[in-house]
Amino acid sequence: MFTGKTVLITGGTGSFGRRFTETVLKHHQPKKLIIFSRDELKQSQMQVEFGEKEYPNVRYFIGDVRDAARLHRAFDGVDIIVHAAALKQVPAAEYNPIEAIKTNVLGAANVIDAAIDRGVSKVIALSTDKAANPINLYGATKLCSDKLFVAANSYSGTHEIRFSVVRYGNVVGSRGSVVPLFLQKRKTGKLPITDERMTRFWITLDHGVKFVLQCLEEMRGGEIFVPKIPSMKLIDLARVIGPDCEIEIVGRRPGEKLHEVMVSEDDAQNTLEYDDFFAILPTIRNWDENQTRNGGRPLPEGFRYSSETNTQWLTVAELERMIGSGRALLD
């Protein structure tokens, strides 16, 4: 899929972007891999790991998805785009709502317009479980972004370009996630838990990258892909990271859910189930009426893919293995 192609990832210096870069360079032969982000420090750090001598096909572009003109320049000659740039901290988005809208919504629109105008063939955007039935601004902006990317298939005109979305849960060890927070807080002897009943979907960076690569192969345009991943209780995670720590119940933060949903009851009516993922199909598919997805199973009435009713749960031993590398880095 990537051989001889030019691939660009927005937000390429983030946790996902770095692992995506590592995976693509190790297992594929792209003509170019462009890291697009607004952080010059993180780009300089990545250039140490993925330098010009060893990886002559890697390029680094400073830019912001809010800047439509810069995207138009950066997308010149690009075949495939992975859109990972976002403001994703829930409390920060609640306090700075317009900034989240500028990046997550208007930035998504800029990516779509530039990709169509520049003749890109595939765009896949990263979303979040918080976009399903959102109660916080971050989730609302990502739901809006998802709608933009799905609808973009309808107004691409004569351009042969397809847009799809990947939606998954919390990423183990990513910057800003609860694992690094707990690893730091355990030094104090106390770990803060917002609610002892709280559950979350859980996915590793490697699984997230592999799923995005799989969806780039599978996509036909307009799907929201949801992986089947395990759930875990935050209190179990806290006990694994700090078995000798006191658990402090601090109450839920603004915009925080008790449980997360990735396929709501309403979405389930337009969703097909596969062995390892769900595909939420668009309600309007007028860009290719003859196109169908084979092999998927319709979901039963009232189905809901939620973290508290999930059939897959992480054991304590599995949690220990999943956070092991992160613990070693921060100890």
C-alpha positions as a printed NumPy array, in Angstrom:
array([[  0.   ,   0.   ,   0.   ],
       [  2.809,   2.457,   0.823],
       [  5.397,   1.346,  -1.71 ],
       [  6.326,   4.302,  -3.873],
       [  3.728,   6.493,  -2.142],
       [  4.113,   9.764,  -0.267],
       [  2.541,   9.583,   3.185],
       [  1.904,  12.544,   5.506],
       [  0.855,  12.435,   9.14 ],
       [ -0.497,  15.525,  10.87 ],
       [  0.391,  15.724,  14.539],
       [  3.304,  13.513,  13.57 ],
       [  5.405,  14.276,  16.645],
       [  2.782,  13.004,  19.092],
       [  2.803,   9.583,  20.75 ],
       [  0.86 ,   7.969,  17.916],
       [  2.837,   9.78 ,  15.222],
       [  6.2  ,   8.604,  16.522],
       [  5.08 ,   4.964,  16.725],
       [  3.389,   5.203,  13.318],
       [  6.628,   6.576,  11.842],
       [  8.682,   3.816,  13.422],
       [  6.312,   1.112,  12.151],
       [  6.02 ,   2.436,   8.602],
       [  9.782,   2.874,   8.214],
       [ 10.437,  -0.613,   9.588],
       [  7.859,  -2.553,   7.59 ],
       [  7.074,  -0.469,   4.484],
       [  8.872,   1.4  ,   1.709],
       [  7.185,   4.775,   1.21 ],
       [  8.638,   7.195,  -1.297],
       [  8.364,   9.889,   1.371],
       [  7.07 ,  10.07 ,   4.916],
       [  6.253,  13.638,   5.949],
       [  5.985,  14.561,   9.628],
       [  3.704,  17.596,   9.883],
       [  3.41 ,  19.33 ,  13.262],
       [  3.684,  22.719,  14.924],
       [  6.302,  21.776,  17.551],
       [  9.852,  22.457,  16.374],
       [ 11.404,  20.983,  19.538],
       [  9.642,  17.634,  19.106],
       [ 10.602,  17.624,  15.436],
       [ 14.253,  18.17 ,  16.301],
       [ 14.032,  15.299,  18.797],
       [ 12.483,  13.031,  16.165],
       [ 15.242,  13.919,  13.717],
       [ 17.747,  12.447,  16.154],
       [ 15.844,   9.137,  16.071],
       [ 14.867,   9.249,  12.394],
       [ 17.743,  11.192,  10.879],
       [ 18.367,  12.137,   7.253],
       [ 21.337,   9.826,   6.729],
       [ 19.56 ,   6.652,   7.818],
       [ 16.103,   7.69 ,   6.613],
       [ 16.531,   9.935,   3.552],
       [ 12.824,   9.607,   2.691],
       [ 11.628,  11.304,   5.91 ],
       [ 10.676,  14.978,   5.769],
       [  9.717,  17.4  ,   8.551],
       [  7.225,  20.224,   7.967],
       [  6.51 ,  22.878,  10.59 ],
       [  2.873,  23.872,  10.334],
       [ -0.532,  24.003,  11.994],
       [ -3.761,  22.467,  10.707],
       [ -5.373,  25.843,  11.428],
       [ -3.291,  27.281,   8.565],
       [ -5.032,  26.272,   5.332],
       [ -2.33 ,  27.763,   3.103],
       [  0.406,  25.771,   4.831],
       [ -1.588,  22.552,   4.44 ],
       [ -2.078,  23.317,   0.746],
       [  1.688,  23.579,   0.362],
       [  2.492,  20.548,   2.519],
       [  0.022,  18.246,   0.694],
       [  1.659,  18.782,  -2.702],
       [  2.342,  15.313,  -4.158],
       [  0.946,  13.481,  -1.114],
       [ -0.94 ,  10.204,  -1.698],
       [ -2.062,   9.193,   1.809],
       [ -2.803,  11.304,   4.894],
       [ -3.194,  10.159,   8.482],
       [ -4.781,  12.997,  10.447],
       [ -3.672,  12.707,  14.07 ],
       [ -3.387,  16.393,  15.029],
       [ -5.789,  17.433,  17.797],
       [ -6.189,  19.221,  21.092],
       [ -7.298,  16.307,  23.252],
       [ -7.07 ,  17.249,  26.928],
       [-10.627,  17.312,  28.274],
       [-10.135,  19.936,  31.043],
       [ -8.104,  22.197,  28.724],
       [-10.828,  22.037,  26.077],
       [-13.489,  22.88 ,  28.652],
       [-11.527,  25.948,  29.745],
       [-10.388,  26.999,  26.249],
       [-13.304,  25.931,  24.041],
       [-12.605,  28.119,  21.028],
       [ -9.041,  26.822,  20.788],
       [-10.284,  23.215,  20.635],
       [-12.8  ,  24.209,  17.958],
       [-10.134,  25.957,  15.861],
       [ -7.882,  22.889,  15.836],
       [-10.281,  19.96 ,  15.976],
       [-13.111,  21.274,  13.789],
       [-11.792,  24.064,  11.582],
       [ -8.463,  22.253,  11.277],
       [-10.3  ,  19.133,  10.087],
       [-12.116,  21.208,   7.451],
       [ -8.766,  22.634,   6.299],
       [ -7.277,  19.139,   5.975],
       [-10.267,  17.996,   3.907],
       [-10.202,  20.959,   1.528],
       [ -6.439,  20.813,   0.986],
       [ -6.511,  17.031,   0.459],
       [ -9.218,  17.316,  -2.21 ],
       [ -7.515,  20.2  ,  -3.996],
       [ -4.106,  18.507,  -3.951],
       [ -5.297,  15.166,  -5.361],
       [ -4.673,  12.999,  -2.283],
       [ -6.12 ,   9.483,  -2.666],
       [ -6.812,   8.425,   0.952],
       [ -7.33 ,  10.285,   4.229],
       [ -7.947,   8.55 ,   7.534],
       [ -8.648,  10.61 ,  10.65 ],
       [ -8.099,   9.549,  14.255],
       [-11.071,   9.996,  16.563],
       [-11.909,   9.015,  20.141],
       [-14.476,   7.127,  22.2  ],
       [-15.458,  10.514,  23.625],
       [-17.021,  11.398,  20.244],
       [-19.864,   8.912,  20.868],
       [-22.675,  10.603,  22.809],
       [-20.301,  13.403,  23.87 ],
       [-20.747,  15.293,  27.133],
       [-17.565,  17.365,  26.919],
       [-16.311,  19.824,  24.342],
       [-13.398,  17.643,  23.233],
       [-15.813,  14.82 ,  22.397],
       [-18.173,  17.25 ,  20.662],
       [-15.386,  18.664,  18.483],
       [-14.27 ,  15.161,  17.498],
       [-17.85 ,  14.139,  16.686],
       [-18.082,  17.212,  14.471],
       [-14.737,  16.308,  12.899],
       [-15.951,  12.741,  12.263],
       [-19.057,  14.087,  10.518],
       [-16.902,  16.371,   8.364],
       [-14.638,  13.545,   7.23 ],
       [-17.545,  11.206,   6.441],
       [-19.409,  13.911,   4.502],
       [-16.245,  14.896,   2.629],
       [-16.721,  11.823,   0.442],
       [-19.877,  13.465,  -0.943],
       [-18.312,  16.727,  -2.066],
       [-14.965,  15.559,  -3.43 ],
       [-16.43 ,  15.941,  -6.925],
       [-14.434,  14.283,  -9.698],
       [-11.433,  13.77 ,  -7.4  ],
       [-10.746,  10.111,  -6.637],
       [-10.271,  10.539,  -2.901],
       [-11.805,   8.684,   0.035],
       [-12.092,   9.704,   3.686],
       [-12.636,   7.431,   6.7  ],
       [-12.284,   7.611,  10.491],
       [-10.769,   5.401,  13.192],
       [-12.294,   5.614,  16.679],
       [-10.654,   3.959,  19.665],
       [-10.198,   4.33 ,  23.421],
       [ -7.457,   5.372,  25.814],
       [ -3.91 ,   4.668,  24.654],
       [ -1.576,   3.088,  27.211],
       [  1.284,   5.425,  28.056],
       [  0.468,   8.196,  25.575],
       [  1.326,  11.717,  26.639],
       [ -1.356,  13.103,  28.924],
       [ -2.831,   9.668,  29.687],
       [ -3.473,   8.351,  33.186],
       [ -0.56 ,   5.876,  33.24 ],
       [  2.248,   8.49 ,  33.294],
       [  0.175,  10.471,  35.812],
       [ -0.154,   7.482,  38.155],
       [  3.536,   6.618,  37.764],
       [  4.452,  10.129,  38.881],
       [  1.846,  10.392,  41.626],
       [  2.808,   7.107,  43.278],
       [  5.945,   8.831,  44.585],
       [  3.615,  10.79 ,  46.886],
       [  2.006,   7.619,  48.247],
       [ -1.436,   8.66 ,  46.977],
       [ -3.175,   7.959,  43.662],
       [ -6.195,  10.1  ,  42.711],
       [ -9.272,   8.297,  41.382],
       [-12.268,  10.309,  40.229],
       [-14.76 ,   7.48 ,  40.818],
       [-14.043,   3.894,  41.869],
       [-16.675,   2.593,  39.406],
       [-15.067,   4.265,  36.384],
       [-14.195,   2.08 ,  33.379],
       [-12.356,   2.785,  30.148],
       [-11.492,   1.074,  26.858],
       [ -7.772,   0.378,  26.625],
       [ -5.442,  -0.007,  23.633],
       [ -1.675,  -0.047,  23.183],
       [  0.14 ,   2.268,  20.794],
       [  1.232,  -0.708,  18.682],
       [ -2.337,  -1.982,  18.41 ],
       [ -3.557,   1.507,  17.519],
       [ -0.992,   1.875,  14.74 ],
       [ -1.68 ,  -1.602,  13.351],
       [ -5.414,  -0.914,  13.367],
       [ -4.972,   2.339,  11.444],
       [ -2.827,   0.525,   8.864],
       [ -5.485,  -2.2  ,   8.604],
       [ -8.219,   0.402,   8.113],
       [ -6.227,   2.149,   5.386],
       [ -6.379,  -1.165,   3.52 ],
       [-10.053,  -1.825,   4.36 ],
       [-11.537,   1.642,   3.829],
       [-13.907,   2.356,   0.971],
       [-14.936,   5.799,   2.193],
       [-17.202,   7.023,   4.968],
       [-16.672,   4.276,   7.545],
       [-15.957,   4.928,  11.214],
       [-13.854,   1.941,  12.243],
       [-14.005,   0.792,  15.878],
       [-11.614,  -1.933,  17.113],
       [-12.719,  -4.603,  19.56 ],
       [-10.515,  -3.847,  22.56 ],
       [-10.628,  -4.688,  26.268],
       [-11.972,  -2.603,  29.135],
       [-10.421,  -2.021,  32.528],
       [-11.375,  -0.389,  35.81 ],
       [ -9.309,   2.661,  36.694],
       [ -9.125,   1.535,  40.294],
       [ -7.559,  -1.77 ,  39.16 ],
       [ -4.996,   0.185,  37.155],
       [ -4.186,   2.302,  40.193],
       [ -3.69 ,  -0.807,  42.34 ],
       [ -1.326,  -2.311,  39.769],
       [  0.8  ,   0.839,  39.467],
       [  0.796,   1.703,  43.173],
       [ -0.065,  -1.408,  45.197],
       [  1.131,   0.28 ,  48.399],
       [ -0.456,   3.654,  47.653],
       [ -3.54 ,   5.123,  49.251],
       [ -6.437,   5.537,  46.815],
       [ -7.872,   9.048,  47.025],
       [-11.379,   9.581,  45.562],
       [-11.352,  13.127,  44.16 ],
       [-14.605,  13.258,  42.188],
       [-15.193,  13.508,  38.466],
       [-13.658,  16.355,  36.508],
       [-15.745,  18.651,  34.299],
       [-16.846,  16.798,  31.162],
       [-15.735,  13.378,  32.42 ],
       [-17.902,  10.294,  31.876],
       [-18.23 ,   7.373,  34.26 ],
       [-18.049,   4.934,  31.329],
       [-17.202,   5.358,  27.649],
       [-19.161,   4.282,  24.574],
       [-17.705,   3.605,  21.123],
       [-20.84 ,   2.377,  19.324],
       [-24.066,   3.898,  20.605],
       [-27.52 ,   2.346,  20.206],
       [-28.287,   4.777,  17.386],
       [-24.981,   4.145,  15.59 ],
       [-25.524,   0.392,  15.933],
       [-28.416,   0.543,  13.454],
       [-25.882,   1.403,  10.717],
       [-23.   ,  -0.753,  11.962],
       [-21.541,  -4.019,  10.715],
       [-19.623,  -6.34 ,  13.009],
       [-16.449,  -8.158,  11.938],
       [-14.207, -10.534,  13.86 ],
       [-11.95 ,  -7.829,  15.302],
       [-13.729,  -4.534,  14.603],
       [-16.989,  -2.71 ,  13.939],
       [-17.627,  -0.48 ,  10.917],
       [-20.152,   2.313,  11.44 ],
       [-21.438,   3.072,   7.948],
       [-22.65 ,   6.499,   6.806],
       [-26.393,   7.02 ,   6.618],
       [-25.914,   8.782,   3.271],
       [-23.589,   7.116,   0.778],
       [-24.296,   8.912,  -2.465],
       [-20.673,   9.003,  -3.645],
       [-20.808,   5.348,  -4.701],
       [-24.24 ,   3.764,  -4.452],
       [-23.059,   0.396,  -5.772],
       [-20.369,   0.018,  -3.148],
       [-21.071,  -2.462,  -0.338],
       [-19.053,  -4.07 ,   2.43 ],
       [-19.018,  -7.855,   2.446],
       [-18.743, -10.225,   5.38 ],
       [-20.091,  -7.936,   8.093],
       [-22.923,  -8.913,  10.406],
       [-25.705,  -6.451,  11.356],
       [-25.911,  -5.722,  15.072],
       [-28.982,  -6.683,  17.14 ],
       [-31.544,  -4.079,  18.132],
       [-30.412,  -2.059,  21.15 ],
       [-26.742,  -3.066,  20.858],
       [-24.312,  -0.744,  22.633],
       [-20.528,  -1.114,  22.737],
       [-19.686,   0.374,  26.116],
       [-16.709,   0.035,  28.45 ],
       [-18.795,  -1.19 ,  31.41 ],
       [-20.679,  -3.918,  29.461],
       [-17.729,  -5.042,  27.352],
       [-17.139,  -8.804,  27.148],
       [-13.341,  -8.315,  27.133],
       [-11.647,  -7.245,  30.385],
       [ -8.006,  -6.822,  31.233],
       [ -6.692,  -8.937,  34.084],
       [ -4.225,  -7.566,  36.612],
       [ -1.431,  -9.547,  34.943],
       [ -2.316,  -8.106,  31.535],
       [ -2.362,  -4.585,  32.95 ],
       [  1.082,  -5.147,  34.447],
       [  2.445,  -6.282,  31.08 ],
       [  0.844,  -3.396,  29.182],
       [  2.227,  -0.688,  31.443],
       [  5.595,  -2.358,  31.977],
       [  7.48 ,  -0.392,  29.317],
       [  6.018,   2.905,  30.48 ],
       [  6.96 ,   2.176,  34.071],
       [ 10.529,   1.359,  33.083],
       [ 10.835,   4.675,  31.257],
       [  9.554,   6.762,  34.168],
       [ 11.053,   4.944,  37.144]])
